[in-house]
Amino acid sequence: MKRLIKTTLTFLSVYYAYMVEYRAELILWVLAGSLPIILMGVWIQAAQGGQFGLTPVDFARYFLAVFLVRQFTVVWVIWEVEREVVEGKLSNRLLQPIDPVWHHVAAHVSERAARIPFAILLVGLFFILYPQAFWIPSFGTLLLFSFVVVLAFILRFVIQHTFSIFSFWTERASAIENFWFLFFLFLSGMIAPLEVFPEPVRAVVLLTPFPYLIDFPASILVGIPVNLTQGLLSMVGWIVLFSGLNRWLWRQGLKRYSGMGA
């Protein structure tokens, strides 16, 4: 156990030092996730003249929560794995006594810690510009939100890493992620909260993993009613499903790996 803890801390410290070397890039990454803030203005105007079940302040809080969820769940592992496989750089990782995926996990976790200060600054600026939306969630809500965000990150990471394993069969596994992102954009709650979806559509969307990546944790933070039990069970179920598929594809893919790419 001591060795595991020491290895984990070493991984995180090394990747954190690597991440903070590129502060300007981190700022750009944070700003790149500000699409929800832009959409917030659109929905605030729509709420003033429509019947959506949410007030302008509700929309403002929701899209701020979406911004926060995005900061903690953004994943880019597919482009890293694709490059390693296609360029043959995965060989060095395979010689190490640790699954290569943990390098990517450490990089993502460290990057979260490095970007938090910039995200907090943007949240503070948001409340200065729009003080009507200021609210303080209860301690219990924050704990639940934190737990669900961790699950959302795990689910997002497992899904994208599973797609990345197709690099053993194609040089552009990222094309799968681009296609997936189209559905993610519209069904995850990033463009619009599921609360405004027609009930039949919402029922179908809840059967997919998309709403649990953004809408579910964001709704918890702002107090929009959700089916907590169904949501948590769905998240765990999708994580288990993609994890099993991930490990099977990984074993099959390694049989095709030649050291010079797929």
Secondary structure, 3 states (H helix, E strand, C coil): CHHHHHHHHHHHHHHHHHHHCCHHHHHHHHHHCCHHHHHHHHHHHHHHHCCCCCCHHHHHHHHHHHHHHHHHHCCCHHHHHHHHHHCCCHHHHHCCCCCCHHHHHHHHHHHHHHHHHHHHHHHHHHHHHCHHHCCCCCHHHHHHHHHHHHHHHHHHHHHHHHHHHHHHCCCCCHHHHHHHHHHHHHHCCCCCCHHHCCHHHHHHHCCCCHHHCCHHHHHHHHCCCCCHHHHHHHHHHHHHHHHHHHHHHHHHHHHHCCCCCC
